[in-house]
Amino acid sequence: RRPSRHTKICCGHERLDLAVVMALVSSFKNREVDPGMLIFGEVGLSGEVRGVSQAAQRVSEAIKMGFTSCLLPKSNLEKLKDEKRIRLIGVENVREAIQLI
């Protein structure tokens, strides 16, 4: 039996795709991701970063936990435009995200 060409890396949570990509790129470039940054988003096969459910709740919890910034799908940013307690960075694709490392 041949393995699937579309294998999920993480623990079955698509919302963590972007965090896994950023960790891998960070390791490859030997540069640290800001430890005060929460990262979430689903990554498609062509590198697009897709929105996730409950983004506002995730950001709210991140603030309570002391995170100072959040890298998230640009499509989730609109509903969070009034949030001023944390720096929000919206990205449309992986290329935009890895430029931050």
VENWODA-V28047 format. One record per residue. SS is DSSP state (A for helix, B for strand, O for the rest). PHI is phi in radians with two decimals (none if undefined). Layout:
ss: {SS,SS}
phi: {PHI,PHI}
//
This chain:
ss: {O,O,O,O,O,O,O,O,O,O,O,O,O,A,A,A,A,A,A,A,A,A,A,A,A,A,A,A,A,O,O,O,O,O,O,O,B,B,B,O,O,B,B,O,O,O,O,B,B,B,O,O,O,O,A,A,A,A,A,A,A,A,A,A,O,O,O,O,B,B,B,B,B,A,A,A,A,A,A,A,O,O,O,O,O,O,B,B,B,B,B,O,B,A,A,A,A,A,O,O,O}
phi: {none,-1.44,-1.21,-1.13,-1.34,-2.01,-1.76,-1.39,-1.44,-1.45,-1.77,1.53,-1.83,-1.04,-1.13,-1.70,-0.90,-1.11,-1.11,-1.15,-1.04,-1.13,-1.13,-1.13,-1.15,-1.03,-1.14,-1.08,-1.45,0.99,-2.26,-1.40,-1.35,-0.91,-1.15,-1.61,-1.90,-1.48,-2.28,-2.63,2.65,-1.60,-1.91,-1.45,-1.10,-1.66,1.64,-1.23,-1.79,-1.70,-1.14,-2.23,-1.37,1.04,-1.08,-1.09,-1.17,-1.10,-1.15,-1.03,-1.17,-1.08,-1.09,-1.04,-1.49,1.66,-1.16,-1.86,-2.60,-2.54,-1.71,-2.56,-1.07,-1.02,-1.16,-1.52,-1.16,-0.98,-1.26,-1.92,-1.06,-1.57,-1.32,-1.98,-1.47,-2.58,-1.38,-1.85,-2.13,-1.65,-2.24,-1.69,-2.64,-1.11,-0.98,-1.08,-1.13,-1.26,-1.17,-1.46,-1.61}
//
